């Protein structure tokens, strides 16, 4: 990744919690100079200073990038304290906060709104991005380079898609973690020791997900390849795929509820 402009002009990271920290770790591994990074955080990680990163110090006058990685509930307090011009790319990873809100705070700046997810912590995240009218191809490419340090990046066609992205991939890891919990509990109910049931459930979900990505195939075809007529998988899927009580209507309600909450947070 070419971080030459960022290394020369600096990057300001506001918020270095789980997501901000994952991004920072990815950048440093991919060639961003620690001395170019300026972190603003009330409770910074102790090792940041040891790495040569500026913490809660004087900020560069015209940084190449400003990354906002605080919770959306904190945005009303944070945005008035920040000021950048047209030469700074603003990237936000906060759920629900709209481009219009950032444009009010930074009227001259190119802005990219992004929604990563927690597998970014191990470089396996996926991030959806959308830019404002001032974010041209150069700025979008820089945003993608920074965000791809923690996984895949996809571009949206419109900001209106962001609430659905937040509900699906942003919140999605929690749904999968709960599925592991539920599978393990069901295995235990069928007589497996708790530890073994959890190990089997965790590895099955992780392996199936990795296979789905590797094969890049319609998941329905992958499902059908595992399902023998009249077999055990077919019996289980009859319950899971029930149109009234199974997984499809449950996931529809789940993602709709999360998307609705995202729209509320954005107001």
C-alpha positions, 0 to 999 in steps of 0.5 A: 500500500502506498502511504507516502502522502499520509506519511508525509502529512500525517493521519489523525485517529479520533478514538482508538478503541476496538475498531480504531485500534484494529485499523491502526494495527493494520496500517502499521503492519502495511507501511504507515509510519508510526510517527505520522499517526496522531491519536486522540483518545481519553483512555489510550493504549499504553503501548502507543507512546512506545511505538512513537505515536503522538497521543493527545498532543498537538495535531498537524495543521493539514493532515492527509486523513482524519479518521473518526472512530468513536461511538455515534452517541459521542459524535455531538461532542467530538465533531465541534472540536475538530477542524480540517480543510479541503486538503484532508480526507475525512473517514468515519466508521461510526454507525448511523451518522450521515454524510450530511452531519459530517458535511456540516462539520467539515464543509470543504472536506472530501468525506467517506463514510465507512462501515467495517465489522469486528473481524477487522481485528484479525484482518478478516473484516469487510467494509462498505464505503460511500463518499460525498460529492467532494470525494473523487476517485483519488480520495476513494482509492486512499480510503479503500487502501486504508480500510483494506488493511483490515479486510475486504472493501466494497463500494455502495451505490448510495448512502441509503444502502448504509443502514442495511449494510450496518444491519447485515455485515456490521451487526452480523458477527453478533448474529453468528456468535449467537448461532454458535451459542445456539448450536452448541446448546443444542448439541449439549441437549443431544448428549454432548459434553459442553466443551465438545459441543462448543468446539464442534459448533465454533469450528463448523461455523468457521469452516463453513464460512471459509468454504463459502468464501473460498468457493465463491459459489451460490450458497444454495448450491453449497447447501444442496451439496451437503444435503442427501434426500431423506438424510439427517441434513435434510431433516434438520433443514426442514425445521431451519428453512420453514417459511413461517418459523425457520431461519429466513423469517427470523433473519428478516426480522433481525436485520430489519430491526437493526436497520431501523435502529440505524435509521434512528441513530442517524437522525 
